[in-house]
Each structure stands twice: as structure tokens, then as C-alpha cells.
Amino acid sequence: MNLAQLVHATRSCRRFREDEPVSSETLHRLIDLARLSGSAKNLQPLKYLVACTPEKNAAIFPHLGWAGYLPEWPGPAAGERPAAYIVCLLDTEIAAEAACDLGIASQNILLGATEIGLAGCRIASISGKLHQAINLPDQLQILLVIALGRPREEVCIEEAGTNDDIRYWRTPDRVHHVPKRRLADIIIEG
């Protein structure tokens, strides 16, 4: 798969094959891709907690919001939940923020996951109670949770309509449709 194909295939997936485990070694390899990412001032303030056991996954799942444009959907049902998570953390003793670093690192994780047949979803809708549920020290701030596993849904890119509606939707056959603005609409000729 070339880079363009890999980027096109890397979509947010919200239904997984929960019964197909993802090993901690696989998660460590994905985090290594994040570790090698660029970092503002090369401070490297991001740290990562891995979860790939039913117990750890169960501690994380109830603290996540799953799909803002689908308010009636409470998230994946049992059997379709992630097999693993990577919790992206900011070490506040190193830096006060890491938004740029987080974007680059999380994209590297998701590209790496796609390359090996996994799917993922960045989740920023996180309950404040997750910090305590996973027993983190105070200096580690949760920035993002990446849900991972073998995909159990198809994600399809659509061209956004002329009304600029970019809300994703699902069809009864469980295909998740994601509108993207046209290339011509986002390039400003100078």
C-alpha cells in the first residue's frame, strides 16, 4: 500500500471485533511510531498508557463519548468494543501543552494500525473520571484515547455537498459515511 492509499484507508472506526485481541507488543510498536514523530522544541512531553486486557478495557470504555453527530448511539455494543486502547498523556512536568505533537503522533499510530490491518478511532470526549479509573499520577493529563481493534464496519468517504454539511451518518447496512470537502474547495490560489 503506498502512502496515498494508506492515508485514504485510515478512517475513524467505531465498531471492532472485540474477540480478536491486540497484543501489548503491537501497541508498543505503534507507540514507537509516535515516539519518532516530530515534537515542538523536541520536548517530547507525550506519554502513553496501553490497555489490551478485558479488565483494563472495561475500566476505560464507560468514560468515552463515541460519536457526536450520532447522539442516539451510545457507542459500540458488547462484542463490538475495542480490543485495545492507547491513552495519550501529557506530562505537565515537561510541557504545558502538546496539541501539535498530539496530532502528529496520533496520526502516526493510526497509519501504523491501518498498515497492519487494524482500525482505530481518536476519542477526545472523555469523562474526567477516567484519570482516577486508570490510576494516573497527577502530572499526567489525558489528552486523547485511541481505540483500536480489527474493524467490524465499513467506512466510506463521500464528497461533501454544496451545503457544506460535513456530518457523518450511518446507513441501515452499517456503513459509516464520512463527507469530505472537495479539494478545489480547500485550495486558495494566490
Sequence and secondary structure as in RCSB ss.txt:
>XXXX:A:sequence
MNLAQLVHATRSCRRFREDEPVSSETLHRLIDLARLSGSAKNLQPLKYLVACTPEKNAAIFPHLGWAGYLPEWPG
PAAGERPAAYIVCLLDTEIAAEAACDLGIASQNILLGATEIGLAGCRIASISGKLHQAINLPDQLQILLVIALGR
PREEVCIEEAGTNDDIRYWRTPDRVHHVPKRRLADIIIEG
>XXXX:A:secstr
  HHHHHHH  B   B TTS   HHHHHHHHHHHHTS  GGG   EEEEEE SHHHHHHHGGGB   TT TT  S
  TTSS SEEEEEEEETTT S  HHHHHHHHHHHHHHHHHTT EEEEE  B TTHHHHTT  TTEEEEEEEEEES
B SEEEEEE  TT     EE TT EEEEEE  HHHH    
